[in-house]
Structure formats: structure tokens, C-alpha cells
Amino acid sequence: MRVAVIGAGVIGLSTAQSIYEHYHDKVSPLTIEVYADVFTPLTTSDGAAGLWQPYLYDKGNVQETKWNKETFDYLLSFLSSPESIKMGIFLQSGYNLCTKRAPEPSFKDIVLGFRELTQRELDIFPGYSFGWFNTALMLEGKTYLPWLMNWLSQRGIKFYQRKIDSFQELADSGADIIINCSGVRSGDLQPDPELTPARGQIVKVDAPWIKHWILTHSFTAEIYSKPYIIPGSRLVTVGGTFQRGNWSRQNSSTDHKKMWDEACKLEPSLKHARIVEVWTGLRPARSKVRLERETMRSGLNTFEVIHNYGHGGYGLTIHRGCAEEAARLVGEVLQQKGWQTKPKSRL
């Protein structure tokens, strides 16, 4: 059986990993290939700050909250292993600040040590009257994606740097199952009016004295469009913007000034930080993740496509849960087609 994964961000690579883990000893032969026009360190996942945190509220989409929790628990399990530092995983505590009292977020029972802020803590942040403190995980894409690629390479997964223009292109070349993890480009492969780019611009600075992340929420503006400060293992990420429908990957001096001024108001010591990099990426924004199976036709033949895209600004936060669900859908196909074989005897 031949599986072709389109996309080499955190969604594509982790989905390839889950498929291998579930089926390499059940299907023979099993070939997994990853196709992408860009690989690490040039993907959207590489530019992300890497803080595990979904949007504050799941708006009834409990399935995504479940996938978020599965991802958090999976990453947390590596903290007791030396491998965690090679993966880019570590604990980080910080503040969610609000301009008014708000309901508890959907992730409150997933993170560690969740609590409301005290008045003394709020006094540190003028203009904010409510908020929460918790410990979460950092998962830095620039470390995690090379780790995933190395993990996959060691198990025989092949990588091809190539732009895929249609699902049929891969089906006609012999792919039995195609996994669509092409992010914001998914609309090029199949029209999706719900999918839109959400442009994000950030600044990476050298400010080693900043030890806690700070995210701010106004509830009248787009998520991520108010200032946030997220310290990583080496650099601090300052943001941000969330511009729906904006396809530009060019850095904007106007956006830079606005978010830098707001961040320095939030954390005045940033004025002494050295700016290392300005980066712009396109989040695949959608009302909810598209994670489903579709049977498609090419000539007289049919083939299976599993869509796994639309993760907005929280791909690193939800990736493993979605990868496991995509692998489950692959299992459905195997069962229906009769491709799944019993594990080889170890006797």
C-alpha cells in the first residue's frame, strides 16, 4: 500500500508518523511518502512561537478540545525522557490577561496549575482587570520538525520537494491513500470557501530576562491581534497580527510598529531587547478543522483522500490528536478494502 502525504508542516509530518506507528507491522508492503514545496525551516510551523494553547473557547467543538488534550498529554509524557530537549519540549508558565471578567477557557483542565490571577498580579499589568495563570508546554517547531523528519527518515519514509497541483497527480502515479495536510494551500487542491489565510507577523528578540509568557485578550478584536510575548529556549517571540484574507508574506513596517509599541507598553523592558528577526506567515484559518475522508475518482479508478487541515494558529497545539484521528481513518480504508493483514508471528 502506498500512502502519499501532502504537506511537511507539523500536521503532515505527525500524520505520517501516526500512520507508520499504527500500520507498519500490519500492512506489507507499506510505503509512506511526504510531498511538499517547502520543508523545515521554511514552513509556517517553524515560525510559530510554540506555546501550547488553543483559542480560549471551543464554542461547542468538543472534538477539537479532545484532540488538544491528546496532544498535550502526548507531549507531557516525553518530559521524563532526555528526548524531550531534542524534540523542543519544555514547561513554561505565564499569564492570560483580559480587559474584563470572562468565563473559564475550554483548556482549563488540560494545562497545569490553572488559577485566576490575584489583584497583586493584575497590578503588574495596567489596563487588565482579570486573567489566569497556568503552566503549559512549549513545543518549538524549529526543533520539533527536524526531529520528526529524522524519526521518519530512520524508518524509511521518503521526502520529495515538489509542488502537488492535484490529488489526481498522485493517484495516477500509484498512491492508494492521499493525506491532504497542505494547510492554507488546500484551497488550490480543492475549493473550500471556509478556508482563508490569516496573516501573522511576529518579531523574535533577544531578551533572556523574560521568563513568563503573556497573552492578552480584548474580546472585541481578532484572536492574536492584541500583544503577546512568548519566551522560547533562545529567543522571545513578540506579536501579533491576525489578518483574515491577507495573502501577503511581506513584512509590514506599519504592523511592526503597532505591535512593537503595544508590546513595549505591556512589557517596557523590551525596549532594551535586540531584534533578531521579523517573520510573516499564513495561518490556515477555518471555522473548524477539516478532518474527514473522501472517495475521489480519476478515470475509471477511485482513490481515498483524508483531509487534515484548517488548524488556524494552533497546529502545534492540536497536531497529535489530529494525526491519530487521520490514522484511524486510514484504518477504516484498510478494513473496507481488505488491505490490512495480521501482524507477523514473532515465534
Helices and strands as residue ranges (DSSP letters): E 2-6, H 10-23, E 31-36, H 44-47, H 62-76, H 83-87, E 89-98, E 112-116, H 119-122, E 130-139, H 141-154, E 158-161, H 167-172, E 177-180, G 183-185, H 186-189, E 196-206, E 213-217, E 228-231, E 236-239, E 243-244, H 253-266, G 268-272, E 274-285, E 290-298, E 301-309, H 315-337
